[in-house]
Amino acid sequence: MTTLNLGILAHVDAGKTSLTERLLYAAGVIDAVGSVDDGNTQTDSSALERRRGITIKSAVVSFRLGDVTVNLIDTPGHPDFIAEVERVLGVLDGAVLVVSAVEGVQAQTRILMRTLRRLRIPTLIFANKIDRRGARSDGLLRALAERLTPAVVAMGAVRGLGTRDAAFTPYGPGDEDFRAALADLLTRHDDDLLTAYVEDALTYPRLRDALAAQVRQGRAHPVFFGSAITGTGLDALTAGIRELLPRAGDDADGPVSGTVFKIERGAAGEKVACARLFSGTVRVRDALRFGDAGEAKVTGISVFDGGAAVPRGRAGPGDIVRLRGLGGVRIGDSLGEPPSGDATGHFAPPTLETVVVPRRRSDRGALHAALTELAEQDPLIGLRQDDLGQEISVSLYGEVQKEVIQATLADDFGLDVEFRETTTLHVERPAGTGEAVEVGQKDGNPFLATIGLRVDPAPAGSGTRFRLEVELGCLPYAFFAAVEETTHATLRRGPRGWQVTDCTVTMTRAGYFPPVSTAADFRGLTPRVLRAALRRAGTVVCEPLQRFHLEVPEDTYGGLAPVLGRLRAVPRTTEVHGTVRTVEGEIPAARVHELERRLPGLTRGEGLLECTFDRYAPVHGEAPGRPR
């Protein structure tokens, strides 16, 4: 029995969860197909997912396709949860990208496909909703080729398009047009195949073998048509999954290597790590390394089989496992040896922030504990507590995520909260070099410690780094650790209130008073010295910029261009293809929502906007301070 870890991805409402239900039903895992509208689907298990009819958290369910065990991972489709999607991508062997045959290629579809191609994840495309009025086939194929990738090929013909009788018939060896389309696509990357084609020696079995090989290399993307609601086209899709997508590795005797992509809580509140194993074998009671320095004994293992997770004494390569006992584990941690390749690390940072306030003042402590637990499950949700007002802020990707947090706090923790107005997150970067020194018990220094710190600018995107220019023997190690830890904590709030980044902090002087000095003296003095050094260096407030891709009818661009200017959008390239103008450029993240709101009215509802985080850039004009 081989294993395939399969991701289902799509723009919201394309039918991703419905396809998951249909696959589970066809495999005999469930007795009836659940409905998103009725709130009874297998993978959307939380109360909020059922109420909203959207997937918020990735969910895993297992089924059999012949001799293949498929661990199917259903992922969110809403753009606010793109980080949840990206975490899952690194554990996949292959993916099915669902596209609506009615709505076509949407902004989130393009973002997902670009990420899949960047990570070279073998991907099949499923054009859903062929039974719906307005469904397209040839026009959709052209849009897929133009907007996603030119390496697409239809795997069959559709009849009865847009009616309840719509059906999909796979092509076979006798379909000459299909053979020609396959040959045209596959010979672009295979000279031997091209030679066989020219010599009229290219057989259909060889074409199918070459198709499977290029799909597994991420070079070709077969397109299947169907309807998740009626089940038409599902047999062809499952045959494609079995034939064309690669299997997980089987190095059970190698070193343990895996990745944690999700954290859950068990019935007793304990952490449960959801992970993909790439090699090696993990057994109950094994001591397992995770992250940078953690190690703990595995107390329980569950492996997905026949729809749900079942207890096992061991797990091997290719398995999606739920591990108990790893108390300090976090999302993104490696297990054992770090996996090779580009599995993680491409997460765009949150660019929004909001203050969370309990409606009952007595719930303030419980709110902090609950948000801390949620941040453990999603490390891309950052928490900040204002030292003066004791207010708690969370960083976000969008307004829907705010609603999710509010509902989760109510449903899971019994906390009734409200949110202040959402603001855009900025950062501060040092404008120059600044240095400060305080000597123990001199010039008003109340601490039994001497610290000198220098702040230097660092390249954009490099984060923060702490280094020493003093000898290691001049202080006990615990005092150095106290200075480094406090340095990173202090940089979370710079002179203008924003996090300070892209800098190097160097310890230039150190001293203590044995035996009375303690680490607390160094923790207390470090913020004073570092803030003085930052004031002397000066900081520049930077705002997040989004890279945008805009497609609009050519005749509407004249009215849209002034709006782009008022929103401080800067077009970098513009091209016209027939009646469509494509514009690429950058726009402040704070202005994206306004552009999204105005775009339909300015483009007759035909405008397509895709935005992704690009970088932080200095604010022009008066720089905002962070609200306290």
Protein Blocks (a to p, Z undefined) as FASTA:
>chain_A
ZZddddddddehilmmmmmmmmmmmnomambdcdfklopafklmbfklmmnopafbdcdd
dddehjaccddddddfbfklmmmmmmmmmmpfbdcddddfklopafklmmmmmmmmmnop
acddddehklbghiafklmmmmmmmmmomcbccfbdcehihiakbccddddfklmklmmm
mmmmmmmmomklmmmmmnopacfklmmmmmmmmmmnopaccdddddfknopoklmmmmmm
mmmpccddfbfkbccddddfbdcddfkopacdddddfbdcddehiacdehjlbccddfbd
cddehhiacddfbdcehiacddehilmbcehiaehjadedjfbhpaccdfbdcddddfbl
klmmmmmmmmmmmmmmmmmbccdddfklopacdddfbfklmmmmmmmmmmmnopacdddd
dddddddddfbdcdddddehighiabdcddddddddddehklpadddfbdfklpcfklmm
mmmmmmmmmmmpcfkopacehiadddfbdcdddfkbcfklmmmmmmmmmmmmmmmnopad
ddddddddddddfklmmmmmmmmmmnopacfbdcdehjaccddddddfklmmmmmmmmmm
mnnopaccddddfbdcddehjdddddZZ
